[in-house]
Amino acid sequence: MTDIIKKTMENLDKNKMQSFYAETKEEAKEIALSFINKGETVGAGGSVTLGQLDMLNTLRCGDYVFLDRYGDKTIEEIHEVFHKSLSADAYLLSANAVTENGELYNVDGTGNRVAASIYGPKTVIFIVGKNKIVKDMDEAVKRVKSIAAPLNCKRLGKKTPCAATGKCIAYENGGALNPASGCRSKDRICRSYITLGEQVNPDRIKVIIVNEDLGY
């Protein structure tokens, strides 16, 4: 474990978010599943990291009541999944950035993922690769605007400036450190911005830091 990971985990714990260390993504998956009992209802936010862990297929195995947003669903059915996920027993997701001060930073388009992380599900499990650790909130904002958002827009086939140039238009307009600054594209995925700091319930949020580069 590196000194930066150790410091980040210590500060997450101080902020009443339980931290766990995994050397590999396989180990991280085992840790995450240890927090979920068979038969429980489980939701998940959109996440490249969860895909790299093959987590969704595991949740579809029949041992859990998985609120699956994917497959042949209408917009109405997808939003029904989002609403049901707010009362799930467990909710899995990643973070766009985690600061060395123990803060989790996430940016969302629809808002379902950030909403569930704030309130609702009994247990919230973040799985975060070491590549997402940043020094502070300024660096977290920069990371989203120059890495996470452009790569996700490109992956999702969005027609946004960042998908074409590799960085948020805010850099051209002098607003890089303003979290909400950005384009006016109808395909924009950066609409809701939240920072999770110290928590009221010290058992609810669990953060698994993985000693691998995962997700965007």
N, C-alpha and C positions, 0 to 999 in steps of 0.2 A: 504494500500500500504506500502510495506516495504521500509526501507531507501535505500537498494541496488537498488530496482526497480526505486525509485524516482531519485537516482543519475544517473542511466543508461539512463532514459528518458530525464533528463536535458541535458546530454551530447550528446544524439542523436539529440536533438533540436539544440544544439550549432553547431553540424556538419551538420546542414541544412537537417536533416531527421526528418520529423514530427512524434512525438511519441504519442501514444494513449494507455490508460490503460483499460483493461477488467478484470473483476473479474472472469468470467467464459468463457469457450470456446463458449457457446451459445451467450454471449454478444460480444465476439470477432468476431463471424461470422456476426452479425448484423452490427457492425462497418465496417467490410471489404466490405460488400455489399452496404453500404451507399456511397462508393466511386465509384460505378459502375452504370452507367445508363442503363436502359433497351434498348436493341438493339445494345449495344456496343460489340466489339470484345474482347474476354477475353482468355488469355492463362494461363497456370499453369505449374509450375515445379513439378517434382516428390517430394512427401512430405507425410510422415506419418501423420504429423499434419493436413494437409488438409483433409486427410481421416478421422481423428478423429472428424473433424467438419462436415463431410458429405458434404463438399463444392462442390465436383465435381458433385454429383447428383443434387445439387441445380443449378449449372451452366448449367446442361443439361435440365432444365425445359422448355426451349423454349423462355425465356425472353431475353436471350443473344445469341450472336454468339460465341459459345464456341469452341475453337480450341482443340479438344479432342484427346489426344495422345493414348488413350487406346482403347480396343476393337479389332476386327478382322482387323488389318492393317498390311501391308507389311512394311519392313524396309524403303522403299522409301517413303511410305505415312507418316510414323512417322517423317521422316526428313523434309518432306514438312510442317507438323504441326509445327515443331521446327522453320523453317524459317519464316512461317507466324506469329508466336508468337512474333517475333522480331519487328513487326509493329502493335501489338495489342494496343487497347485503354487501357487495364489494364492487369497486369500480377500478379498472386498470387504465393507465395512460402513461405517457412520458412527459417530459418538460422541455420547453424550448431552450431554457437555460436554468442553471442553478448557481447561485453566487457562493463565493467562499464564506460569505457572512451567513449562509444558511437560509437563503430566500429562493423560492421557486417562482420562475417567471414564465407565463404562458400567454400566447396570443391565439385568438380563435376567430373563425369566420361566422359560423352559426351561433356559437356561444354555448352549445350543449356541453362541451368538454370542460370549459372553465367553470360553468355553473355547477357541474357535478363535483368538481374539485373543492369548491367553496362550501357547499352545503347539500345534504341529502343522503347519499350512500353512507352506510355505517362505517365501512372501511375503504380508504382510498389508497391505492398502491401505485406509486410512481416507480418506473424503471428507467434509469438515466445513465447513459454512457459517459465515460470520463471526458469525452470531447465537448460536452455541454457545460462543463464547469468554467465559470468566468470569475473575474476578480470582483466586480461590483455591478450595480444595476445599469450604469452607463454601458458597460460591456455587454450586459444581457440584451439591452435594446439594440446595440450595434450587431450583435450576433443574429438576432431575428431578421434585421433589415438587410444584412449582407450574406447570410447563409441560409437560415431556416426558411424564410418566406420565399426567396427566389427559387430554391431547390424544390420546395413543395408545389409552388405554382407550375414549375416546369413538369414535375411528375404528374400533376393533375390535369395538364393540358390547358391551363388558364392563360388567357390572353391579357397579361399584365405587363407593364414596363419591366418589372424585375425579372420576369421569366425570360425576357429577351436580353437584358443587359447584365443580369447577375447581381444587381443591388437595387435597393428601394430608391424611387424617384426623390425621396426626401433628402438624399445626399446632395442632389442638384439644387434643391430649394433651401438648403441651409437648415433643415429641420431634423437632422439625423438623430439628435438626442431627445426629440419630442416623440414619445412613444406612439401617439395616435396619428402622427403625420404620415402621408403617403399619397397614393394615386387616387383617382376617381373612377377607376375601371369598375365595370359591373362585375368583373370576375375577381375583384379584390378579396383576399382571404384574411386580411388583417383588420378586424373590426372590434373585437373585444380584448382588452388588455388587463391582466390581473397579476398581482404579486402576492404570494402567500408568505407571510411572515410568522410571527409568533401565534400559536394556535390556542384555542380555549380547551379543546379536548386533546390531551397528550397521546391518546391511543389511536386516534382516527387515521391520521396520515402517516404512511410508511414510505420511506424513500430508499430504494435499492440502487446504490452506486456501483456501476459495473466497470471493471478495469479494462474496458474495450471501447472502441469508437462505435457508437450505435446511433442510428437515425440521423436526422438533420438538425 
